[in-house]
Amino acid sequence: MGQIASLASSGSTNRRSMSDAEWQTRIDLAACYRLVALYGWDDLIFTHISARVQEEGGHEYFLINRYGLMFEEITASSLVKVDIHGNVVDDEPTAINPAGFTIHSAVHEAREDAGCVIHLHTPAGVAVSAQEGGLLPISQTALFPYAQLAYHDYEGVALNPDEKQRLVADLGTSNAMLLRNHGTLAVGRSIADAFLAIYVLERACATQVLAQSGGAALRAVDPAIVAGIAEAAKKVTHGGGGGQLAWPALLRKLDRTDPSYKT
């Protein structure tokens, strides 16, 4: 624990220079990074999670990971604050992954409701994104993202600013997307909602790959049930995104494992 905190503190931001609201967002975002690592969804130092922060006067900035840190090393103070163009605005200059922020800035800029954006490269997520049929309605878990899942065709490493308008057009109002031949993406009003969205999408992809490995024909859920899943989802999440129901328990899980994400 101490070694991780020491590594992450290199170039960390001064807590006294920010609002309580920003510090809480930093804690939640650092927790999200740690949870992604805990569930085995990280990809060394690659992939990204970003969150929107608003300063006095209405200025909006975004928090993202410092390039070079493993997700299990990320802390609240090690997160980097950037503007919508990816320019670092923290006192101490540091590097972020330019390809990562191309994707995230596109979504944040187009969607006012995008408080958090998560992008992953898990084996199951990439495997399903490479299948012509994409996500299939073969499990209860799959039905929740399936009902509003978006797709975006692969255009190479995300360094071309022109791709941003095509990505957001494909995403539309959806909160879950398969980036073809690339991975998964989830959007949430809060970090908690985004995490739950990516959790369900990743679990659905893993279930599909496991079901396909059995070699038997797959049984799809009745289309009438699929059509009613959005209404059912509202009931089981008490009318919201559902993230706030699970988030406190997830934080308790992290605290039992390693609470250094809060530093």
N, C-alpha and C positions, 0 to 999 in steps of 0.2 A: 504493500500500500504506500509506504513512504517513498519508495523508489519511483513509483508511478507519479505521485504528487510532485516529486522533485523534477522529473522530466517535463511534466506539463507546465510547471511554473516558469520555465524559461521563456522570457518575453511576455509574461502574463500582464493583464490589464489591471490598473489600480482600482480597487473596489470603491474608494472614496470619490472617484471622479464620475460616478454614474448614479442614476436614480434607483430607488428601490424596485421600481417596475422592471427596469432593465436587468438588475441583478437577479430577480426572480425568473425572468425569461432565460437568463444564462444558466441558472441552476437546472431548470426544466430541460433546456436543450442539451446540456452536458449529460443529464440523466438519460435522455433519448439516445445519445451516442453510446453510452455505456450499456443500455439495454440491447441495442443492435449488436454490440460485441458479445453480450451475454448469451443471446440467442443464436450466435454463430452466423450472423448475416453480414459481417464486415468483410472487406476485401483489402487486407493490409491497410495502407494509408489512403486508399482510393474510395470513391463514392462520397456522398455528402448529405448533410441535413442542414437546412437553414431555417431561421426564424426571424420574423419582422419585429423591430423595436421602434417605438415612436418617442422622439425627444420633445422637449418644450418648444413651442412654436410650430408644431406639426411636422417637423423634419423626420423623415423615415429612413431608417438604416436596417441593415440585415446582419445577423450573426451567422458565422460559418466556421468550419474547422480550420485550424492552422495546418498548412500542408506539411506533412512529415510526421505527425503524431498518429499513433494507433488509436482506434476509437476507445479502447480501454484506458488510455492515458488522458483523455480529454477531461478538463475541469471547467468550471464556470468562468474562471479568470483567464483561461488559455484560449477561449473563443475569440475570433477576429471580427471586428465591426467594419463593414464596408458599405459604400453607397450603391445605388442601383446599377452603376457602371462597373462595379467590382473594385473601385478604388478604396484602399485601406484608409480608414479615418482614425484608427487608434494612434496614440502618441508614438508607439514604437512600430516602425515599419516591419512587415513580415510578409510571407508568401501564402497565397491561396491557390487552389487548383483552378486555372482559367477555364478549362472545359467544364468543370463542375458548376461554376457560377453562370456560365452561359445558359444552362438549363434552368437553374434556380431563379435567375433574374428575369427570365422570360415569363415564368409563372407568376412571380411576385408582382411584376409590373402590370400584367394583364388582369390579375385576379385580386381585387381588394380583399376578398375573403381568405386569401392564401396567407394565413398567419405562419404556417410551417409547411415546408416541402421536404420530402424524404425520397432519396434516389438510391437504389441498391443494385448490386450485381450478384445476387445469390445464384448457385447452380440451378436450383429449381425454377427461379424466376426467369433466368436467361433461357433455360430449356423450353419453358412454355412460350416465351416470347418468340422463339425460333420456330414454333409449330404453326403451320398454315392456319389451323383452326383456332389458335390462341387458347384462351381459357374456356374450358367446357363446363356446362352445367351438370356435373356428375356428383356433386356433394353438396350438403347443406351449406358448408363454408363457402363454396364457390359462388353460391347464388347471390350473396351480398355484394361482392364487387361486380359480378357478371351483369347485373341489372343495369349498371351505368358505366361499364368499363370502356375506356378509350384506348386507341392504338395510334402509335406514331412510327412511321417507317424509318429505318436506319439510314443516316446520311453521313456516316463516318464519325470520327471523334468530334465531339461537340465544340468546335472552335469557330464555326462560321456564324456570325451574328444574323445572317439572313435566315438561318434555320429557326430562329426564335418565333417568327410569326407563323410558321407552319406548325410548330410544336403546340403553340397555344390555341391555334385553330382546331387542331386535332383533339386537344384536351377539352375544349369547350367548358362546360360547367361541371364536368365529371371530377370526382375526387380520387380516382384511381386510373392508372394507365400502364399498359405494357409498351415499353420502348422496344420495337422489333429488333431481335438479334442483339439486345443490349441489356435489358433488365426491367426493373419495376419502378414505379413512381407513385407517391401518394401525397395528397394535399389535405390540410385541415385548417379550420379556423384557429385551433389551438394545437400546441405540440402534442397534447394528449390525444386529440382526435386524429391527427396525422399518424401517430404511432399505431393506434388501433386499426386504422385503415390499411397500413402497410402490413401489420400482423396478419389480418384476415386474408389479404391478397397473397402474401407469402405462404401462409398455411394452405390456401387453396391450390397454389402452384405445386407445392410439395406433395399434396394428396394426389393431384392429377398424375404427376410423374410416377409416384408409387403405384397407382392403379394401373397405369399403362404398362408397367414393368411385369405385371402378372400375365400378360399375353392374352387374356380373355377379352371378349367384347365388353365394352363399357355401356352401362345403362344410364341414360340421361334422365334428369328429373322432368316430370310432366310440365309442359309449357304453361299450363294454367297456374301451377304452383309458382313457377318462375315469375310470372306476371304479377303475382301478389306479394312478392318478397319485400318490396320497398315498404309497403304498409306494415308488414310483420316486423321489419327492422325498426320502425319507429316505436312500436310497442315494446320491444325488448330493450331498447336503449332509452326509454322514457321520453321519446320525441326528439332526442338530440343525436349528436354524432357518436355517443357512447363512450368516448375516451375518458371523460371525467369520472365515469363509474369505475373503470379499471385502474386509472392513473395512481391514486393513493396506494393501492395494493402493490403496484409495480415499484413505486418509490420505497415502500417498506422492504420489498425484496432486495432492491439495490442496497439499502442501508444495512441489511444483514450481511451483504457480501463485501461491500467497500463503499463507505460514505464519502470518499475523497472527491467525488465529482462535484461536491458543493463548494470546494475551495477555489 
